[in-house]
Amino acid sequence: MAARGLPVFCEKPLAVGLEPARAMVAAVERAGVVNQVGLVLRDSPDFRLLRHLVAQPASGRPMSVVFRDDQYIPIQGQYGSTWRSDPELAGSGALLEHSIHDVDILEWMLGPITSVSAASAEFHGIVGIEDAVSATLRFASGAVGSLVSVWHDLLERPSLRRVEVFCENAYCWVDDDEAALVQWTRADGRGSVARADQVQALADAGLELRNPDRAFIEAVATGTPATPDFATALRAHVVTDALYRSAAAGGTSVEVPLPG
């Protein structure tokens, strides 16, 4: 498609592994076509508001983040896919296919990750498809974090995330469910913003809220770069690859090169 000069939109992940993802970035850059990746959590009002709160000077420096992501394994229920149980088609399991969103959000919110360690498990007996991952992260800023990604069989929990960020002078968190309640505690008091009020809260803060699908169409129509593009998404693959290498080596720490 890129070789034909056509714009390309790709869902996450870009590919089943790091090297194929790099090849995709090279292909769109060589062709010079508009390209965008469906890392849509960046455009979710609750995550945009959480990022804004963490970045406030009154919050102080970020110290740690706790990120939990769980859903029932997506080979059943409303997802009902078969390819996610095939390593040749999916690449691997919960971390790459689902939590690459989370890796992207973590760096988008807190900056580059410099080292990782991880452990993984396969409870569903599908070889090559991990369904439980626990990761420890270090950021260039000095912050530390943890990421837990789980594919269970509890159909009552289709896809839920909880993110807690501790800063020097603030505690900010969000439960990314139907309410998507963003909350914080600082020396100047406590606050919360429910989903229904988040668009207005973002506007009051001077922050753009966009429709990612429309943004891609507009970029194609105007010939301008789309975001996040393939090169941006590649970074999450770099971090994810380091996590898999750590897990394969028994949880040893693996360095992650800085972007660029």
C-alpha positions, 0 to 999 in steps of 0.5 A: 500500500505504501509503495503505491503511494497510499496513506496507511492507518494501522491498528496497534501493534504495528507488527508481531515483533520489533524487526517487522515493526521497524520494516514498516516504519522504513516502508512508510518513510521511504514512500513518504506517505501519511501514516498513523497508528491506532494508539487511541488512549492518547485521545481518551479524555481521562488519560489526557486529563491525568497527564495534565494533572501530573505535569502541573508544577504544583504536583512536583516531580513524578515519583512512581506509577502503578498501572494495572490493565486487565480484560478477559482473554479476547478469544471469547465473548464480544472479542471472539477472535481466533488469531489471538491464540496463534503466535504466528498471527498475534506474535505473543499475548497480553503484553504486545497485543493489548498492553502496548497501549499501556507502554505507549501511555506510560512514556507519553505521560512520564517520559522515556523508559530506560530499563525494565525487568519482567516476568510472564506466565501462560495460564490458558495453556496456549504456547507463546501467548502469555496471559499474565505479565508483571513489569518493573520500569525505570524512567529517565526522570528518575521515576519508577513504575510497575505494569501488570497486564492480565488476560483472565476469564472473568467475562464481567470485566471486558477491558479495564485499567487503573492508573495511579501516579504519585508525585512529590506533592500529588496523588493522581489516579484514574479508573478507566471504566464507564465512569472514567473518574479522574481524581487527585489529592494535593496540598491545596485540596482534593478534586475529581472529574467524571467522564461527562465533565472531562471535555469541558475540563480539558477545554478550560485547561487549553488542551485539544481533544480530537477524534483520532479517526477524523485526524487521520482523514484530515491529515490525508486530505491536507497532506500533513503529518498524522500523529501518532505515526509509525515512528512514534509507535515503534518506540512502544515496540522497543520497550515491549521487546525489552520486556519480553527479553527480560522475561525470557531471561528470568527477569533480569534487568534490560536496558532500553536505549533512549529515543533518537 
